[in-house]
Amino acid sequence: MLENELKILMIDDDIQILDALQAVFQYQGWSTLMAQDVPAGLKLFTSEHPDLVLIDYHLPRINGIKGVKMLRELDADVPIIVFTIDESQEVADGFIEAGASDFALKPIKVPDIISRIRLHIRLMESRQKLKDWTQEQSVKGIGGATLELIENCLRQADGFLTVEDIAKGTGLAHQTTYRYLQYLVSQGRVEVCQSYGKVGRPRQRYRLRA
């Protein structure tokens, strides 16, 4: 997928925010879809197949956490970026558990949201390249015993784990653990999410798909 072909679904009950973001994204050459509640957003998601979703936490009737869960039932891979004014760990954990890919605090800062979207474009492209590579050639150096060891570690976890967590739990080297995780992600057996602090590089976390 090329960046200038990006289609973004925005779900927010504040029409002024939707209009402002639409103008920003159109300037970037991205097409947009707008919905003011989760049911309308799900309808657009099903009919238009957007490449990325932005969703607010505080929405009428169905909040953002439930909205993310419903979107994930339709698509396990599409990046979902959540808007929220809440900085509580409980809210963050709820969104990660629901399947959110990233967070952006309100009030929204244009450079921040654009950089986050571009990051997810690169991640999508990287995942696609990895999938294409695994389809074109047999995967070398992937052993069944090591795969089982990593999957068992993930199976015993209550939520997402970092590469460091998995390497420590299995006794494998970090590089080996990461390589096997990328293989499992490419095969659709493991899902990955990005977690962000206020400053710093994103950390990838992994868990087995249900």
trRosetta pair geometry for C-beta under 8 A, 3 or more apart (Angstrom, degrees):
i j d omega theta_ij theta_ji phi_ij phi_ji
1 5 5.8 -132 -168 78 80 118
1 6 7.1 90 156 -83 118 67
1 51 6.2 143 -171 -127 160 141
1 121 7.4 -121 98 -151 108 84
1 124 6.2 -22 45 123 126 127
1 125 6.7 -124 53 -81 78 81
1 128 7.2 148 5 -25 85 161
2 5 4.6 83 65 5 85 108
2 6 8.0 -115 101 -35 52 73
3 6 5.9 -19 -169 -25 45 116
3 29 7.5 72 123 83 85 119
3 30 7.9 -67 164 -78 70 95
3 118 7.3 12 -127 -122 128 81
3 121 5.4 45 -103 -172 87 156
4 29 4.5 -40 -132 136 85 134
4 30 7.6 -130 -142 -76 38 55
5 51 7.8 100 113 -37 79 151
6 29 8.0 89 38 103 95 78
6 30 4.5 -34 82 -126 105 102
6 31 7.2 178 95 32 54 70
6 51 5.3 -108 -146 60 66 143
6 52 6.7 -4 -168 12 107 117
6 117 7.6 93 175 168 159 116
6 121 6.5 -61 -86 -99 132 118
7 30 7.3 174 -91 -176 24 82
7 31 4.9 -20 -111 75 74 104
7 32 7.6 175 -161 -83 58 22
7 33 6.9 39 172 -14 95 105
7 48 6.9 -142 155 152 141 107
7 49 7.6 64 81 98 142 61
7 50 4.6 -131 114 -132 96 69
7 51 5.1 114 50 3 72 92
7 52 7.7 159 85 29 48 72
8 25 5.9 -105 40 -151 141 155
8 30 5.6 36 -5 154 114 127
8 31 7.2 166 22 87 70 50
8 32 5.2 -24 69 -110 92 70
8 33 7.1 -166 96 26 46 74
8 50 6.0 78 -138 -168 12 127
8 51 7.0 -48 -73 59 53 84
8 52 5.1 -25 -112 74 78 96
8 53 7.5 156 -163 -96 64 25
8 54 6.4 25 177 -4 109 104
8 117 7.3 -28 -95 -134 135 134
9 32 7.8 140 -95 -164 25 59
9 33 4.5 -23 -109 68 69 112
9 35 7.0 6 -176 8 96 110
9 41 6.3 112 162 -155 121 89
9 44 5.8 154 -130 111 121 121
9 45 5.8 9 -96 -83 175 80
9 48 7.1 141 -79 82 112 126
9 50 3.9 -157 -24 3 100 164
9 52 7.4 -174 27 93 72 46
9 53 4.7 -19 69 -112 103 76
9 54 7.1 -174 93 30 53 65
10 18 5.5 153 112 -126 133 84
10 21 5.8 144 -111 94 158 142
10 22 7.3 -119 20 -64 150 81
10 32 6.2 -1 -2 -165 113 108
10 33 6.9 170 22 82 68 55
10 34 5.3 -15 67 -110 100 66
10 35 7.2 171 89 30 53 66
10 53 7.9 167 -82 -161 29 54
10 54 4.7 -7 -115 65 71 109
10 55 7.9 176 -160 -76 40 44
11 35 4.8 -16 -109 74 77 100
11 36 7.5 169 -158 -98 60 8
11 37 7.3 -20 -166 129 100 6
11 38 6.5 60 -174 -93 143 49
11 40 7.7 157 -124 81 96 88
11 41 3.9 0 -96 -88 126 145
11 53 7.0 7 1 -174 109 99
11 54 6.9 -180 27 94 66 59
11 55 4.4 3 60 -116 113 78
11 56 6.5 -132 106 15 72 78
11 59 7.0 -8 146 -100 102 145
11 64 7.9 150 100 -112 117 84
11 67 6.6 -166 115 178 155 152
12 17 5.1 -72 125 87 151 126
12 18 5.5 -175 64 -61 108 91
12 36 6.9 -39 90 -123 39 54
12 54 7.4 -23 -35 119 109 99
12 55 7.5 178 -61 -150 70 35
12 56 4.2 95 -112 -26 79 125
12 59 7.6 -120 -129 -94 34 99
12 83 6.7 5 -94 49 119 146
13 36 4.8 77 -118 -173 54 85
13 37 6.4 43 -85 -71 97 70
13 56 6.8 -104 9 59 76 148
13 58 7.7 -84 27 112 121 75
13 59 5.6 150 -29 -132 112 66
13 60 5.8 104 -94 -10 148 96
14 17 4.1 59 95 9 112 111
14 18 6.8 167 93 -12 60 84
14 56 7.5 112 12 -71 97 161
15 18 5.4 -53 -147 38 39 114
15 19 6.1 39 156 -20 70 105
15 36 6.9 -22 -71 -95 81 122
16 19 5.8 -53 -145 37 30 110
16 20 6.3 30 155 -19 63 108
17 20 5.8 -56 -146 38 30 110
17 21 6.2 25 158 -14 66 109
17 56 7.9 85 94 -71 155 130
17 108 7.1 104 -148 12 109 134
18 21 6.0 -59 -146 40 27 106
18 22 6.1 32 155 -24 63 108
18 34 4.7 84 -171 -141 130 126
18 36 7.4 -74 -39 -82 151 80
19 22 5.6 -52 -146 33 29 116
19 23 6.7 30 155 -19 62 103
20 23 5.9 -56 -156 33 31 110
20 24 6.6 28 150 -16 65 107
21 24 5.5 -54 -147 38 37 112
21 25 6.0 29 158 -15 71 109
21 32 7.3 149 117 -129 91 150
21 54 7.3 -128 179 80 159 161
21 108 7.4 -10 -80 108 107 162
21 113 7.6 -68 -126 123 106 159
22 25 6.0 -59 -142 41 27 105
22 26 6.1 27 160 -20 64 109
22 32 4.8 -149 -121 72 81 161
22 34 6.6 -37 -69 -61 125 125
23 26 6.0 -54 -142 37 26 109
23 27 6.6 32 155 -23 60 104
24 27 5.8 -58 -159 30 29 113
24 28 6.9 22 147 -13 63 106
24 110 5.6 -147 -133 -133 144 111
24 113 7.9 65 120 82 150 124
24 114 7.3 -119 159 -67 118 109
25 28 5.5 -55 -154 37 40 111
25 30 4.3 -71 177 71 94 112
25 31 7.8 -49 134 68 115 5
25 32 5.2 105 85 -60 141 120
26 29 7.5 59 -174 -72 35 15
26 30 6.9 -103 -81 62 30 61
26 31 7.7 50 -100 -104 74 36
26 32 6.8 -76 -56 -2 85 116
28 114 6.7 -179 -83 -130 146 113
30 117 7.9 -37 -74 157 166 149
33 44 4.9 161 161 173 137 139
33 48 5.6 140 -77 88 155 165
33 50 5.9 -121 24 -72 128 128
35 38 7.9 96 128 -101 129 11
35 40 3.9 176 -153 108 110 102
35 41 3.8 -174 77 -71 151 68
35 43 7.7 147 -109 50 140 90
35 44 5.5 -150 -51 8 125 136
36 40 6.3 28 43 51 61 148
36 60 7.9 20 140 24 87 115
37 40 5.3 88 59 17 75 103
37 41 6.9 -139 99 -7 36 96
37 59 5.7 136 -131 175 62 112
37 60 5.4 -55 -107 60 117 95
37 61 6.4 37 -160 41 130 112
37 62 6.9 99 177 44 93 95
38 41 5.4 -60 -144 40 33 115
38 42 6.1 34 159 -22 69 103
38 55 7.9 48 -99 -148 82 124
38 59 6.0 111 -34 121 91 150
38 61 7.3 -127 30 85 106 98
38 62 4.0 -71 30 85 144 127
38 66 7.0 -23 -105 98 170 94
38 67 4.1 -135 -112 -102 119 105
38 70 6.6 87 177 50 122 146
39 42 5.8 -52 -146 33 30 110
39 43 6.6 32 154 -20 62 104
39 61 7.9 -11 -12 88 109 139
39 62 7.1 120 -33 18 77 138
40 43 5.7 -52 -152 33 33 114
40 44 6.6 29 153 -13 65 105
41 44 5.8 -58 -150 40 33 107
41 45 6.1 36 152 -24 67 107
41 53 7.6 86 -179 -149 120 119
41 55 7.0 77 -163 -106 166 106
41 67 6.8 33 71 -158 143 122
41 71 7.8 -45 128 -77 114 111
42 45 5.4 -51 -143 35 32 116
42 46 6.3 32 158 -19 65 105
42 67 7.9 -139 -53 -147 98 81
42 70 6.0 -52 -92 134 129 125
42 71 7.1 -137 -100 -81 82 70
42 74 7.2 161 -148 -31 89 151
43 46 6.0 -57 -151 35 28 108
43 47 6.4 7 159 -3 64 113
44 47 6.1 -68 -140 47 30 99
44 48 5.2 -14 178 16 72 123
44 50 7.4 30 134 -26 97 116
45 48 6.9 -65 -113 52 15 86
45 49 7.4 71 -180 -87 50 28
45 50 6.3 -69 -119 20 66 100
45 53 7.0 2 -101 -90 119 128
45 71 6.3 -123 -143 -124 171 92
45 74 6.2 98 126 101 126 158
45 75 7.6 -130 172 3 118 124
46 49 7.9 0 180 -60 15 64
46 74 6.6 -103 -83 -146 82 144
50 53 6.2 113 89 -71 131 74
50 78 7.2 84 90 -156 77 139
51 78 7.1 -176 179 -139 28 96
51 79 7.8 14 143 34 66 97
51 124 7.2 37 -179 -138 105 172
52 78 6.6 -178 -102 -180 33 89
52 79 4.8 -14 -124 70 88 103
52 80 7.8 177 -167 -82 61 33
52 81 7.1 19 174 0 105 104
52 117 6.4 109 137 -139 167 91
52 120 6.1 108 -114 109 129 139
52 121 7.9 -58 -51 -69 140 73
53 71 6.1 -109 47 -153 173 157
53 78 6.1 64 -6 134 104 121
53 79 7.1 -178 31 97 68 56
53 80 4.7 -12 70 -114 108 74
53 81 7.1 177 92 28 54 65
54 80 8.0 162 -87 -161 23 53
54 81 5.1 -22 -107 72 70 98
54 82 7.9 161 -159 -92 54 18
54 83 6.5 46 176 -27 94 106
54 104 8.0 -25 -141 34 104 132
54 113 7.8 29 -113 -157 138 122
55 59 7.7 -45 -179 -43 90 139
55 64 5.1 146 133 -139 105 98
55 67 5.4 -165 -174 111 147 136
55 68 6.5 -176 70 -68 150 81
55 71 7.6 -145 -41 -23 152 150
55 80 6.4 -11 13 -170 116 99
55 81 7.5 151 23 81 67 48
55 82 5.8 -32 73 -112 83 63
55 83 6.9 -158 97 19 32 84
56 59 5.6 131 83 -60 99 93
56 64 5.7 -130 107 -74 40 124
56 82 7.6 103 -131 -166 15 65
56 83 4.6 -36 -105 69 63 110
56 84 7.3 136 -164 -76 57 54
57 63 6.3 5 173 -179 58 99
57 64 3.9 -88 -116 21 37 139
57 65 7.2 32 -141 -32 81 77
57 82 6.2 61 -62 178 85 108
57 83 6.7 -130 -8 90 78 58
57 84 4.0 51 -17 -101 136 96
57 85 7.6 -130 46 20 127 64
57 86 6.4 -90 94 20 169 112
57 91 6.9 13 -139 -167 149 125
57 95 7.8 -71 -100 -74 104 123
58 63 6.7 -29 -114 -134 31 94
58 64 7.2 -22 -13 -16 25 108
58 84 7.7 117 -13 -126 82 70
58 85 7.6 -14 -6 20 125 103
59 62 6.2 -21 97 83 116 60
59 63 5.6 150 44 -127 84 37
59 64 5.9 120 -2 -54 112 70
59 67 6.6 45 37 -36 152 141
62 66 5.0 -112 -170 89 89 127
62 67 5.7 116 132 -63 107 85
62 70 7.6 4 173 -7 144 145
63 66 5.5 92 59 18 69 99
63 67 6.8 -123 110 -8 36 98
64 67 5.1 -57 -143 38 34 118
64 68 6.3 39 158 -24 69 98
64 82 5.8 107 162 -142 138 107
64 83 7.8 -149 -106 57 155 65
64 84 7.1 -134 52 -76 160 100
64 95 7.3 -9 119 -102 108 106
65 68 5.9 -49 -151 29 30 110
65 69 6.8 30 150 -16 61 103
65 91 7.9 -127 -63 -153 122 69
65 94 4.9 -34 -118 145 139 114
65 95 5.9 -110 -104 -84 83 62
65 98 5.0 -170 -165 -50 72 155
66 69 5.6 -52 -152 35 37 114
66 70 6.4 35 151 -19 68 106
66 98 7.7 -110 -76 -129 19 138
67 70 5.7 -56 -148 37 32 110
67 71 6.3 32 154 -18 66 105
68 71 5.7 -55 -147 37 32 111
68 72 6.2 34 154 -21 66 107
68 80 5.6 132 -130 141 95 155
68 82 6.9 -32 -69 -79 132 116
68 95 6.3 90 9 -146 167 73
68 98 4.1 84 92 131 119 125
68 99 5.5 179 154 63 103 85
68 100 5.1 -47 -139 -65 153 83
69 72 5.7 -56 -149 36 29 112
69 73 6.8 36 151 -25 62 100
69 98 4.6 -87 -59 -152 81 96
69 99 6.7 126 -96 18 46 113
70 73 5.7 -46 -155 25 35 115
70 74 7.2 26 149 -11 60 104
71 74 5.8 -64 -160 39 38 108
71 75 6.6 -38 165 45 74 90
71 78 7.2 -94 162 69 111 123
71 80 6.0 125 99 -92 147 140
71 99 7.6 -156 80 89 91 127
72 75 7.0 -88 -131 71 29 51
72 76 6.2 54 -166 -108 75 50
72 80 7.6 -76 -63 -12 86 150
72 98 6.8 178 -5 159 140 68
72 99 3.9 74 -84 65 146 167
75 78 4.4 40 118 -3 135 111
76 99 7.7 -104 -144 -153 57 138
76 188 7.9 86 86 -149 145 93
76 191 6.2 -109 172 -102 108 127
76 209 6.8 18 -158 -127 151 122
77 127 7.6 -179 -162 132 123 158
77 191 7.9 -140 -89 -129 63 96
79 101 4.5 -85 -150 50 70 168
79 102 7.0 11 -174 7 103 111
79 120 4.1 68 -121 -168 171 139
79 123 7.3 106 -76 75 129 124
79 124 6.8 -91 -24 -59 118 111
80 99 6.8 60 38 116 139 85
80 100 5.2 -104 97 -131 106 58
80 101 5.1 131 48 7 59 96
80 102 7.6 174 91 32 46 71
81 100 7.5 88 -119 -169 19 96
81 101 6.3 -54 -69 70 58 97
81 102 4.5 -23 -112 75 82 103
81 103 7.2 174 -163 -85 69 14
81 104 5.9 32 168 -7 111 110
81 113 7.6 126 140 -143 153 86
81 116 6.1 107 -120 133 144 131
81 117 7.3 -77 -19 -79 156 73
81 120 7.3 -119 -52 -31 113 154
82 95 5.2 -76 -9 -146 167 146
82 100 4.9 -24 -24 -140 122 142
82 102 7.2 -179 20 91 72 50
82 103 5.2 -26 65 -111 95 66
82 104 7.1 173 83 27 46 69
83 104 5.6 -30 -100 75 64 93
83 105 7.9 101 -155 -146 59 10
83 106 5.6 63 178 -52 98 102
83 108 6.5 -39 -127 -74 120 111
84 87 8.0 162 114 -62 107 43
84 91 6.3 167 179 149 158 138
84 95 7.8 -122 -29 -51 146 148
84 103 6.6 -41 28 -156 110 104
84 104 7.9 132 24 74 65 47
84 105 6.6 -49 76 -115 65 54
84 106 6.6 -141 103 3 16 97
85 105 6.9 82 -117 -165 36 77
85 106 4.6 -52 -75 61 80 108
86 91 4.4 78 112 6 132 170
87 91 7.8 100 80 52 5 126
87 92 8.0 9 -171 -42 38 113
87 105 6.9 13 -81 -111 92 126
88 91 4.7 91 68 6 93 100
88 92 7.0 -161 97 -4 50 87
89 92 5.5 -57 -148 41 37 113
89 93 6.0 37 155 -21 71 106
90 93 5.9 -53 -145 37 27 109
90 94 6.4 31 153 -22 61 107
91 94 5.6 -54 -150 33 31 115
91 95 6.6 27 155 -16 65 104
92 95 6.0 -59 -153 37 31 107
92 96 6.4 28 153 -17 66 107
92 103 6.7 -41 -121 -62 90 158
93 96 5.7 -55 -145 37 33 110
93 97 6.1 33 156 -18 67 108
94 97 5.9 -56 -147 38 28 110
94 98 6.3 27 154 -19 63 109
95 98 5.5 -55 -145 37 32 113
95 100 3.9 -10 165 9 97 142
95 103 6.8 102 97 -82 156 107
96 99 7.9 81 178 -46 27 12
96 100 6.1 -71 -81 52 36 93
96 159 7.2 56 121 -176 113 129
96 160 6.5 -96 166 10 115 132
96 193 6.2 146 -148 116 82 157
96 195 6.6 13 -106 -93 130 106
96 205 7.7 18 -165 66 123 147
97 159 6.4 -71 -97 -123 85 116
99 191 7.7 -37 -132 150 94 150
99 193 7.1 -157 -157 -85 43 130
100 103 6.9 58 140 -66 137 77
100 193 7.0 75 89 -151 49 130
101 120 6.6 75 134 -112 143 127
101 193 5.7 -144 -119 -143 49 80
101 194 5.6 39 175 30 72 95
102 116 5.7 158 151 -171 152 122
102 120 6.9 -110 -10 -64 143 123
102 194 5.3 2 -78 78 87 115
102 196 6.3 45 -145 -9 80 127
102 202 7.7 -47 -108 -117 102 137
103 196 6.1 -148 45 51 91 113
104 108 6.2 42 140 -121 122 86
104 112 6.2 142 -140 126 108 115
104 113 5.5 47 -138 -92 160 86
104 116 6.2 -133 -73 14 116 166
105 108 7.9 175 95 -90 43 48
108 112 7.4 -148 -171 67 63 112
108 113 5.7 12 -172 -39 108 134
109 112 4.1 67 79 10 102 116
109 113 6.8 163 78 -11 53 85
110 113 6.2 -61 -143 39 29 102
110 114 6.2 25 163 -16 66 111
111 114 6.0 -61 -145 41 28 110
111 115 6.2 26 160 -19 66 110
112 115 6.0 -61 -148 37 26 107
112 116 6.4 23 156 -17 64 108
113 116 5.6 -53 -145 37 33 112
113 117 6.3 35 155 -20 66 105
114 117 5.8 -54 -148 36 31 110
114 118 6.3 29 155 -16 65 107
115 118 5.8 -55 -146 39 32 110
115 119 6.4 39 152 -25 64 102
116 119 5.6 -49 -150 30 33 115
116 120 6.7 26 154 -13 64 104
117 120 5.9 -59 -153 39 33 106
117 121 6.5 41 147 -25 66 101
118 121 5.3 -45 -149 29 38 117
118 122 6.7 38 153 -17 65 100
119 122 5.9 -57 -157 36 33 109
119 123 6.4 32 148 -18 66 106
119 194 7.9 110 130 -135 126 172
119 202 7.2 118 168 -5 148 142
120 123 5.2 -47 -142 37 40 115
120 124 6.2 45 155 -22 67 101
120 194 7.9 -123 -89 6 89 148
121 124 5.8 -54 -151 35 29 111
121 125 6.4 28 152 -17 63 107
122 125 5.6 -55 -147 38 32 112
122 126 6.2 34 153 -22 66 106
123 126 5.6 -53 -146 36 31 112
123 127 6.4 31 156 -18 65 105
123 194 7.5 -97 -85 -51 165 130
124 127 5.9 -55 -148 36 30 109
124 128 6.4 29 154 -18 64 107
125 128 5.7 -56 -148 37 31 111
125 129 6.4 32 154 -19 65 105
126 129 5.8 -53 -148 35 31 111
126 130 6.4 31 153 -19 64 106
127 130 5.6 -55 -149 36 32 112
127 131 6.4 33 153 -19 66 104
127 185 7.1 -93 -129 139 102 118
127 186 7.4 -175 -160 -96 72 71
128 131 5.6 -52 -148 36 33 111
128 132 6.3 34 153 -19 66 105
129 132 5.6 -54 -147 37 32 112
129 133 6.3 35 153 -23 65 105
130 133 5.6 -52 -148 33 31 113
130 134 6.5 26 157 -15 65 106
130 182 6.3 -116 -149 175 148 103
130 185 7.5 26 111 93 149 104
130 186 4.8 -118 134 -92 107 120
131 134 6.0 -58 -148 38 30 106
131 135 6.4 28 154 -18 64 109
131 186 5.2 -178 -87 -152 60 88
132 135 5.8 -61 -151 38 30 111
132 136 6.3 25 156 -20 66 112
133 136 5.9 -62 -147 36 29 108
133 137 6.8 -36 176 36 64 97
133 186 7.9 -62 63 -141 91 151
134 137 7.5 -88 -137 61 22 62
134 139 5.8 1 -132 -65 90 108
134 183 7.3 135 -102 -136 136 71
134 186 4.8 123 -9 147 153 139
134 187 7.3 -116 153 -66 160 74
139 142 4.8 13 125 1 117 133
139 183 6.0 95 -158 -131 154 121
141 179 7.8 -29 110 145 119 142
142 146 7.6 -130 -165 67 53 116
142 147 6.7 48 175 -55 93 116
142 180 6.9 133 -130 -114 89 79
142 183 5.6 157 -109 -151 136 169
143 146 4.6 78 72 13 99 105
143 147 6.8 -165 93 -9 50 88
144 147 5.6 -56 -147 37 33 114
144 148 6.2 33 157 -20 67 106
145 148 5.8 -55 -150 36 30 111
145 149 6.4 35 150 -24 63 105
146 149 5.4 -49 -148 31 35 116
146 150 6.5 31 155 -14 66 104
146 172 6.9 92 -149 -100 105 139
146 176 7.2 -91 -164 165 142 116
146 180 6.0 -126 133 -97 111 149
147 150 6.0 -59 -151 38 30 106
147 151 6.1 25 155 -16 66 111
147 180 6.3 -162 -93 -161 64 119
147 183 7.8 -82 -102 96 107 128
147 184 7.2 151 -142 -75 94 106
148 151 5.7 -57 -141 41 30 110
148 152 6.1 34 158 -23 65 106
149 152 6.0 -55 -149 33 25 111
149 153 6.7 27 151 -20 60 105
149 170 5.0 98 148 -144 110 118
149 172 7.1 128 112 -43 135 123
150 153 5.6 -53 -153 33 34 114
150 154 6.5 29 152 -14 66 106
150 166 6.1 37 -142 -177 87 124
150 170 6.0 -21 -86 -75 60 157
150 172 7.4 -27 -74 6 96 152
150 177 6.8 152 -107 -138 121 75
150 180 5.3 171 -23 121 163 136
150 181 6.9 -143 -177 -71 146 73
150 184 7.1 -138 110 -38 133 149
151 154 5.7 -55 -148 40 34 109
151 155 6.0 40 152 -27 67 107
151 184 7.4 174 -77 -119 91 143
151 189 7.3 -46 -105 150 117 127
151 208 6.5 76 -151 -90 78 123
152 155 5.4 -51 -142 33 31 116
152 156 6.5 28 159 -18 63 106
153 156 6.2 -62 -154 34 27 106
153 157 7.0 32 149 -30 60 105
153 161 7.3 -94 137 61 101 171
153 166 5.4 116 117 -140 143 78
153 169 4.4 125 -143 111 122 129
153 170 5.2 -73 -52 -59 147 98
154 157 5.7 -53 -155 20 38 116
154 161 6.4 -136 -109 25 72 128
154 166 7.0 0 -63 -109 83 116
154 190 6.8 -87 -137 -115 171 110
154 206 6.6 -67 -111 120 125 98
154 207 5.8 154 -167 -144 106 46
154 208 4.6 129 127 -34 122 94
155 208 5.8 22 -79 -6 65 151
157 160 7.6 -52 134 117 139 1
157 161 5.1 -108 -109 -44 166 117
157 165 7.7 71 -103 141 139 135
157 207 6.5 -125 85 -117 124 95
159 207 6.4 -84 167 -78 37 142
160 193 6.0 -77 -104 40 157 112
160 195 7.7 161 97 -38 146 125
160 205 3.5 67 152 143 124 122
160 206 6.2 129 -156 51 82 20
160 207 4.8 -94 -97 -33 58 108
161 165 3.9 -127 -169 88 99 136
161 166 5.2 113 123 -52 129 87
161 169 7.6 -40 -164 3 153 142
161 205 6.2 152 68 -160 19 84
161 206 5.8 -40 64 62 75 76
161 207 6.7 116 10 -77 78 72
162 165 4.7 108 51 0 73 100
162 166 7.2 -144 94 -1 42 85
162 203 6.0 -32 -114 168 117 118
162 204 7.2 115 -134 84 69 56
162 205 5.5 -53 -76 -102 58 75
162 206 7.7 112 -117 14 15 83
163 166 5.9 -61 -151 40 32 107
163 167 6.0 33 153 -21 69 108
163 174 6.1 72 142 -155 115 83
163 177 5.4 134 -165 111 86 119
163 178 5.1 10 -135 -79 140 85
163 181 6.6 -113 -103 2 90 157
163 204 7.0 46 -28 78 100 99
163 206 7.5 71 -68 1 60 122
164 167 5.8 -53 -141 37 29 110
164 168 6.2 28 158 -17 63 108
164 174 7.0 -7 -94 -113 61 107
165 168 6.0 -63 -153 38 25 108
165 169 6.2 18 155 -15 64 114
166 169 5.7 -58 -142 41 31 109
166 170 6.0 8 165 -2 67 114
166 172 7.6 -22 131 50 83 114
166 177 5.2 151 101 -165 108 130
166 181 7.1 117 71 -69 165 125
166 206 7.0 -10 -41 59 141 124
167 170 6.4 -70 -140 48 23 95
167 171 7.8 -135 172 47 54 2
167 172 5.4 -104 -134 75 67 76
167 173 6.8 -36 -145 143 117 14
167 174 4.9 -20 -92 -89 162 58
167 176 7.9 119 -115 64 98 85
167 177 4.3 -109 -78 -19 86 158
168 171 7.8 28 -171 -67 23 39
170 177 6.8 150 52 -99 132 111
172 176 4.8 -115 172 87 110 120
172 177 4.8 136 97 -61 121 91
172 180 7.8 -24 152 16 165 139
173 176 4.4 87 61 9 89 106
173 177 6.8 -157 89 -9 44 87
174 177 5.7 -58 -147 37 29 112
174 178 6.3 27 157 -19 65 108
175 178 5.9 -55 -148 36 29 110
175 179 6.4 29 155 -20 64 107
176 179 5.8 -56 -149 35 30 111
176 180 6.4 23 157 -13 65 108
177 180 6.1 -62 -150 40 27 106
177 181 6.2 28 154 -21 65 110
178 181 5.6 -56 -147 36 30 113
178 182 6.5 32 156 -20 65 103
179 182 5.9 -54 -153 33 30 111
179 183 6.7 31 149 -18 62 104
180 183 5.5 -51 -152 35 37 114
180 184 6.4 36 151 -18 67 105
181 184 5.6 -54 -146 38 34 111
181 185 6.3 37 153 -20 66 104
181 190 6.3 -93 -156 94 72 161
181 192 7.8 95 162 -82 110 118
181 206 5.5 -98 -151 -82 124 165
182 185 5.6 -50 -145 35 32 113
182 186 6.3 34 154 -20 64 106
183 186 5.7 -56 -149 36 30 111
183 187 6.4 20 154 -12 64 110
184 187 5.8 -61 -147 42 31 107
184 189 4.7 -84 -166 72 84 106
184 190 3.9 49 126 3 113 121
184 206 7.8 76 86 -167 127 136
185 188 7.7 44 178 -68 31 23
185 189 7.8 -94 -69 53 20 66
185 190 5.1 -63 -73 77 61 96
185 191 7.4 103 -123 -111 83 19
185 192 5.5 -3 -112 -21 132 119
185 206 7.4 -98 -69 -123 105 114
187 190 8.0 56 61 15 86 79
188 209 6.7 -18 160 -8 68 157
189 208 6.8 -37 159 -141 73 77
189 209 6.2 -137 -169 19 28 108
190 206 5.3 7 173 -169 122 109
190 207 6.9 166 -155 85 79 24
190 208 5.9 -57 -105 -103 69 43
190 209 6.6 -145 -100 -21 16 83
191 206 7.2 157 81 -150 42 59
191 207 6.1 -17 59 64 88 75
191 208 7.8 50 15 146 80 11
191 209 5.3 102 -26 -79 101 83
192 204 5.4 -11 -170 -167 115 106
192 205 6.9 149 -155 75 63 41
192 206 5.3 -25 -99 -96 75 74
193 204 7.4 149 76 -152 35 58
193 205 5.4 -22 62 61 84 94
194 202 4.4 -8 -166 180 109 136
194 203 7.3 134 -157 67 58 39
194 204 6.2 -37 -98 -96 61 60
194 205 7.9 158 -101 18 14 81
195 202 6.7 143 65 -162 37 78
195 203 5.2 -28 62 64 92 92
195 204 8.0 159 17 -100 79 13
195 205 5.7 39 -11 -10 117 121
196 200 7.7 164 -160 73 67 81
196 202 5.2 -42 -84 -106 82 83
196 203 7.8 172 -79 20 36 73
197 200 5.0 26 55 41 116 118
